[in-house]
């Protein structure tokens, strides 16, 4: 006879709890009690998230339409077109040798980084 029995000890007070009954039946029917609820949760989540995602994209589309309506009204009509070569030569024409570093003013109580 073996020294220890292979049967697990379960105190009598814990044998009839919901958790103990679930664990016992989970070993007999794992798909029915674990797999099926898991798959059901995934499917329900996808059906729930579909309208939420649609709302997100509709909101984004409304923003894009607003911008296009502003452009249609002519708000962006007088903007200067930027050319990289032109900007480079415009900045290069400035006198960059005689410049002075200036510190910006800080808010009250904000550290300014000086030691």
C-alpha positions as CSV (number, residue, x, y, z in Angstrom):
1,X,0.0,0.0,0.0
2,X,1.4,3.4,-0.9
3,X,2.3,5.9,1.8
4,X,0.1,8.7,0.3
5,X,-3.2,8.2,-1.4
6,X,-3.6,9.5,-5.0
7,X,-7.0,11.1,-4.0
8,X,-6.8,14.8,-3.3
9,X,-8.2,16.0,0.0
10,X,-11.1,18.4,-0.2
11,X,-12.5,19.6,3.1
12,X,-16.2,18.9,3.4
13,X,-17.0,22.6,3.7
14,X,-15.5,23.4,0.3
15,X,-16.9,20.5,-1.7
16,X,-20.3,22.0,-2.5
17,X,-19.3,25.6,-3.4
18,X,-19.9,26.9,-6.9
19,X,-16.1,27.0,-7.6
20,X,-15.6,23.4,-6.5
21,X,-18.5,22.2,-8.6
22,X,-17.3,24.2,-11.6
23,X,-13.7,22.8,-11.3
24,X,-15.0,19.2,-11.0
25,X,-17.2,19.5,-14.1
26,X,-14.6,21.5,-16.0
27,X,-12.3,18.4,-16.0
28,X,-15.2,16.4,-17.5
29,X,-16.5,19.0,-20.1
30,X,-13.6,21.4,-20.8
31,X,-15.0,22.8,-24.1
32,X,-18.5,23.3,-22.9
33,X,-17.5,25.1,-19.7
34,X,-14.4,27.0,-20.9
35,X,-14.0,27.0,-24.7
36,X,-17.6,27.8,-25.6
37,X,-17.9,30.8,-23.2
38,X,-14.5,32.1,-24.4
39,X,-15.5,31.9,-28.1
40,X,-18.9,33.5,-27.2
41,X,-17.1,36.4,-25.5
42,X,-14.9,36.9,-28.5
43,X,-17.9,36.9,-30.9
44,X,-20.0,39.2,-28.7
45,X,-17.0,41.6,-28.4
46,X,-16.7,41.7,-32.2
47,X,-20.4,42.5,-32.6
48,X,-20.2,45.1,-29.9
49,X,-17.0,46.8,-31.4
50,X,-18.3,46.9,-35.0
51,X,-20.7,49.9,-34.4
52,X,-18.1,51.6,-32.1
53,X,-15.5,51.4,-34.9
54,X,-18.1,52.6,-37.5
55,X,-18.8,55.7,-35.2
56,X,-15.0,56.4,-35.1
57,X,-14.7,56.4,-38.9
58,X,-17.8,58.4,-39.4
59,X,-16.4,61.1,-37.0
60,X,-13.2,61.1,-38.9
61,X,-15.1,61.5,-42.2
62,X,-17.0,64.5,-40.8
63,X,-13.7,66.2,-39.9
64,X,-12.4,65.7,-43.4
65,X,-15.6,67.1,-44.9
66,X,-15.3,70.2,-42.6
67,X,-11.9,70.9,-43.9
68,X,-13.0,70.4,-47.5
69,X,-15.9,72.8,-47.0
70,X,-13.5,75.4,-45.6
71,X,-11.3,75.0,-48.6
72,X,-14.4,75.3,-50.8
73,X,-15.2,78.7,-49.2
74,X,-11.7,79.9,-50.2
75,X,-10.0,80.2,-46.8
76,X,-6.8,78.6,-48.0
77,X,-6.7,80.6,-51.3
78,X,-3.8,83.0,-50.6
79,X,-1.3,80.6,-49.1
80,X,2.2,80.9,-50.4
81,X,3.5,77.7,-52.0
82,X,6.7,76.4,-50.4
83,X,9.6,75.4,-52.5
84,X,12.6,73.8,-50.7
85,X,15.2,75.4,-52.9
86,X,13.6,78.9,-52.5
87,X,13.4,78.5,-48.7
88,X,17.0,77.4,-48.5
89,X,18.3,80.4,-50.5
90,X,16.0,82.8,-48.6
91,X,17.4,81.6,-45.2
92,X,21.0,81.5,-46.6
93,X,20.7,85.2,-47.6
94,X,20.2,86.2,-44.0
95,X,23.2,87.2,-42.0
96,X,23.6,84.1,-39.8
97,X,27.0,85.1,-38.3
98,X,25.8,87.9,-36.2
99,X,23.1,86.4,-34.0
100,X,22.5,86.5,-30.3
101,X,21.0,83.8,-28.1
102,X,18.1,85.0,-26.1
103,X,16.4,83.3,-23.2
104,X,12.6,83.2,-23.2
105,X,10.7,84.4,-20.1
106,X,9.5,81.6,-17.9
107,X,6.3,81.4,-15.9
108,X,6.4,82.3,-12.2
109,X,7.8,79.3,-10.2
110,X,8.9,77.4,-13.3
111,X,12.6,76.4,-13.2
112,X,14.6,78.0,-16.0
113,X,17.4,75.4,-16.1
114,X,20.2,77.6,-14.7
115,X,22.2,76.2,-11.8
